Amino acid sequence: MIMNMVRGFLVDLVIVLLFSWLLSKMAVPSFGTIVASAVAVGIISFLSQPYIEFIWYKSFDIWAYLLDAVLAWGLIGVWPGWWLRRGRLEMSAIKFEEREKELA
């Protein structure tokens, strides 16, 4: 049982690292863009396995899988949305001031 938990944790860690890598490739993502990207990843994960399985083998818990994917990934998107955007306003103000000096 311990090995299963370790493997599950490692898979989750790889998924979050891949998602963070995708976010780092965005030029200037807003909070909404980051959260929407996380929800999109949740919908993709829902459609790729639980929904395709539901098409073949009807089960009662498809809505729970959908809620789990969208809600969990939405919450996952809130943290990097806040974390990656912190300090951007100050940086924007500094760049704006530098640009004004260049134009003057």
C-alpha positions, 0 to 999 in steps of 0.5 A: 500500500505504501508503494502505491501511495508513493507512485501516486504522489510521484505521478501527481508531482510530474503532472504538476511540474508539466503544468507549471512548465506549460504556464512558464511558456506563456508570455504574460499570463493573467490570473484568469488565463492561468485558472482557465488553463488549469480548468482546461487541463481538468476537462482534458483529463476528464474527457480522456479517461473517465468519460471515454470509459463512461461511453462504453460502460455506463456508471453512476458516478460520471458527474463525480468524476467531472466535478472532481476534475474541474473543481480540483484543477480549478483550485490548482489554478488559483494558487499559481494564478496568484503566485505567478502574478505577484510582483507583476504590478510593481514590475509593470510600473518600473518598466513603464517608468523606464520606458517614459525615460527612454522616450523623453 
